[in-house]
Amino acid sequence: MLEKDMFESLKKHLVKYGFKVKAEVLNTDITAIKDDEVIIVEMKKTLNTRLIYQGCKRQRICDYVYLAIVQPTSKVLISSQFKEKIHIIRRLQLGLIFVDVENDRVVTHLDPKTFAFRQSKIKRRKLLKEFEQRVTSFNTGGVTKTKIITAYREKAIKIAYYLSKEPMKVKDIKVLTKDDKIASILQKNYYGWFERIERGIYALTEVGHEDLKKYAKVLNYILESEVC
């Protein structure tokens, strides 16, 4: 199937809404005009960067721009990659049309409209809190499938360090770490490092001892930063 196979379905769809339609006007795939309103439709079989770029260029010369693609499969529609593209299209204030050529059906999936950018105050607070609480800077941006050194992990490493010497009471660990929330980290035991041996007393597991060796560099940095 070629892009041109979508043309007749799109033309009929636009004519139905009172537009006069012509193809290949100044290199545009479809130009539709009704009164003073000008719409341009750019066609591609799939939603790709080239099509989005063409749509952005057309915004300079008309009121609204639609990107038209062959009706995606349900698998494509629910994919994270497709949803990411939809978000970009919305941000760029472009429209999106699906064309089912076999059934001669056109569906407007997204109309071009002003994008209202809204910040999430909760996520912003979480970002700033994580940034401020994190002591080390061992992470590398852009990596995947790598254990990230978060503020939470730093706290767990610090607790593991004190427990590596001997079992301790929660209240004593609080004094050493200067953190009133360490009880939650011990109880949740997210990394499998801690073991409750008596009420209010915890010890370090074998896993904890082994993992503490892996984070020796991080631990040294944390301890040195406290001395400074």
N, C-alpha and C positions, 0 to 999 in steps of 0.2 A: 504494500500500500504506500502511495506517495502523498505528499502534502496536498497536491492538487485534487485528490479524491475527496477531500473534505470541503472543497469550495462550494459545490452546489448546495449541500446541506446548510452551510453557514449563510449562503446568499438568501435562500428561502426563509431562513430564520429571521434575518434582518429585515427583509422585505415585508414579512408578516407584521413587523412593528413600525412599518411606515418609512423605512429608510430606502434611499436610492443607493444602489451598490455597484461598485466597479472594482475590477482587479488590476493589480500592477500599475497603480498611479504613483509615479515618482518612487518606484521600487517597493512600495508597500504591497503586501499580499492582498489585503482587502481594505477599501476605504468606503465607509458608509456615511451618508449625510441626510439629516432630517432637519429642515428649517436651518437654524444656525449651529446645530449640534453636529460635531464631526467625530466619528469613531474609526479607529484603525484596528484591524485584526491581523496579527502575525501568526502563521501556522508552522507547526512542526509535529512530527509523529509523536515525539516524547518531550517532556519538559526538561530542557537542558540549559546550560549557561548561555549558549548562543542565542536561544530564543528570548531569554530574559534580557540579554543585552540589546537585542533588536527592539524589544518592547520599551526599554528605557530611552532609546534614541527617538522613537516615535512620539514620546511624550512632549517633545519640543514643538510639534506641529499640529497637535489635535487636542480635543477635550478629554477623551478617554481612550485607553489602549487595552485591548484584550489579547491574551495569548490563547491560541486554540491548539489542542492536542487530541490525538485519538483517545477515545474513552479508555482510561487505565483499568487494569484488572483489579479486583478487590484486594488482592495480595499487595499490589503496588500502592493502593490508596491508604492502607494501614501501616505501610512501612515507615520507619523513622526518617529515612532519607527523603521520602516524598513530603512528609510533614515539615521537614526543615525547609524544603523549597517553597512550600506554601507560605511559610512564615516570611521568607524573603520577599515573595511576591506581594504580600500584604503590606510589608514595610515600604516597598517601592510604589505602592498605590497602583498596582496593575490589576487587571481583571483576568479571569481564567475560565475557559470554555472547554467542555468535553464534547467530542463529536463521535457518535456511533454511526459510522458510515453504512453499515449493513442494514440497520433499521431506520436510517435517515432521521436520526434524532440528535438534537442539540440541547445540551444542558449547561446553564451558566452556573459554574461552581463557586465563582467568586467575582463580585463586582468591584471595580476600582473605586476606592473611597479614601478619604483622609485617614491616615493611621494615627490612632490616639496612643501615644507612647506613655505607658504607665509603669512607674517603678514600684517594685515590691519592697515596702518598708521593712517587712519581716526578714526577707532574704538579705537586704542591705545590712541590717543589724547583725545577722549571722556572719556575714562576710567580714565586717569590721571587728566583731568579737573574735573570730578565728585568727584574723591577721594580728590583732593585739596580743592574744594569748600565746601565740606560737613563738617559741624561743629560738629555734634553729631555722636554718635556711638551706637544707640539704636536698630539697626537691628540685627536679628539673622540669620546666614547663614543656608540655606536649607529649610527655611519656604516657604509655598505656601499659596495663598489666604489671604495674610496679607498685609496691607498698608505699603509700604516701605518708610522710611524717606530719601528722596533724597535731594540733594542740592536745587532743585527747590521748594520742599515742605517746606524746612527750610526758604527759602526767603519769601514764601507766608505766613507762620506762623508769621514771623517777621512783615510783612506789616499788617496782621490782628491785631496784638497786638496794633500797633499805631492807627489803625482805630477803635479799640474797645472803645476808649475814646471819639472820635468825628470825624465827616467827616473832611477830610484833602485834601489839594492841592497836586497834584503829585509832584511838586517841593519841597514841605516841607517834603514829605515822602522820597524823594531821599536824602535829607540832613540827616535825622534821620537814614536811613538804610545804608547810604554811598554806595548806589548802583544805578548806572545810568540806569539800565535796568528794574527797577520795573514797568515802564509804560507798558511794554509788558505783564507782569504778571497780572496787573490790567485789561488791555483790553481783554486779552484772557479769564480771569476769569475761569480757568480750573476746579476749585473746587466749583464754585458757591458761593464764599465767598464775592465777591466785587460787589458794585453797583455804577454806575455813576449817581450822582444826579445833577451835573452841569458840564459844560465844564471844564475839568481839576481838578474836585473835586470828590472824591470817599468816599463812606461810607461802613460799614461792614453790610452784610445781616444777617438775623436770623440764617441761616445755618452757616455762618462764626462765629457768637458768640458761637453757640453750639459746633462747631468743635474745636474752640480755647480752650475750657475747656478740651476737650479730649487730646489736645497736650500740656497741662500745663507743664508737666515734660520736654518736648522737649524745650518749650519756655524758661523755667527757665535756662536750660543748655546754650541755645544760648545767653541769656542776661548776664549770669555769665561769659561766655567766652569772652565777649566784655569788661567786667570790668577788667579782669585779664591782 
